[in-house]
Amino acid sequence: MYQDKYVFAQLVSFLNRSKFNRIVAKYKGDKYVKHFTCWNQLLSLMFGQLTNRESLRDLIVALDAHHSKSYHLGL
């Protein structure tokens, strides 16, 4: 069995999270957020684009289907 990261997690590793967090802090993007942060929103929208989802409902269904793998995907 192959023990490496998923393709999505490999793509996310190219993102500079500290730079993204500095931008979010500069513009106060997570000011009133309790659970769904800007980082989670970015990863969800990236997943939707890469899996060619046509609607937000379709994206939610796909994310719910992969809920058990969300930690390994980087969400």
C-alpha positions as CSV (number, residue, x, y, z in Angstrom):
1,M,0.0,0.0,0.0
2,Y,1.3,3.5,-0.9
3,Q,2.0,5.6,2.2
4,D,2.6,9.0,0.7
5,K,0.4,12.2,0.8
6,Y,-2.7,12.6,-1.4
7,V,-2.3,14.8,-4.5
8,F,-4.3,17.6,-3.0
9,A,-2.1,17.7,0.1
10,Q,0.9,17.8,-2.1
11,L,-0.5,20.8,-3.9
12,V,-1.4,22.6,-0.6
13,S,2.2,22.1,0.5
14,F,3.3,24.6,-2.2
15,L,1.3,27.3,-0.5
16,N,3.1,29.6,2.0
17,R,0.8,29.5,5.0
18,S,2.7,32.0,7.0
19,K,2.4,34.6,4.2
20,F,-1.3,33.8,3.8
21,N,-1.8,34.2,7.6
22,R,0.0,37.6,7.5
23,I,-2.4,38.8,4.7
24,V,-5.4,37.6,6.6
25,A,-4.2,39.3,9.8
26,K,-3.5,42.5,7.9
27,Y,-7.1,42.7,6.5
28,K,-8.7,41.1,9.6
29,G,-10.2,38.3,7.6
30,D,-10.8,36.0,10.6
31,K,-12.0,38.8,13.0
32,Y,-15.4,37.3,13.8
33,V,-14.8,33.7,12.7
34,K,-15.3,30.9,15.1
35,H,-14.9,27.8,13.0
36,F,-14.6,28.2,9.2
37,T,-11.4,30.2,8.8
38,C,-10.1,31.9,5.7
39,W,-7.6,29.0,5.3
40,N,-10.4,26.4,5.4
41,Q,-12.3,28.4,2.9
42,L,-9.3,28.6,0.5
43,L,-8.7,24.9,0.7
44,S,-12.4,24.1,0.2
45,L,-12.6,26.3,-2.9
46,M,-9.3,24.9,-4.2
47,F,-10.8,21.4,-3.8
48,G,-13.9,22.5,-5.7
49,Q,-11.9,23.9,-8.6
50,L,-9.6,20.9,-8.8
51,T,-12.4,18.4,-8.7
52,N,-14.5,20.4,-11.3
53,R,-17.5,21.0,-9.1
54,E,-20.4,22.9,-10.7
55,S,-22.1,24.3,-7.6
56,L,-21.7,25.0,-4.0
57,R,-24.1,22.2,-3.1
58,D,-22.1,19.8,-5.3
59,L,-18.9,20.9,-3.4
60,I,-20.5,20.3,0.0
61,V,-21.6,16.8,-1.0
62,A,-18.1,16.0,-2.2
63,L,-16.5,17.4,1.0
64,D,-19.0,15.4,3.1
65,A,-18.1,12.2,1.1
66,H,-14.4,12.7,1.9
67,H,-15.0,13.8,5.5
68,S,-13.0,10.8,6.9
69,K,-10.0,11.9,4.8
70,S,-10.2,15.6,5.5
71,Y,-7.2,15.6,7.9
72,H,-5.1,13.8,5.3
73,L,-6.2,16.2,2.6
74,G,-5.1,19.1,4.7
75,L,-8.5,20.5,5.6
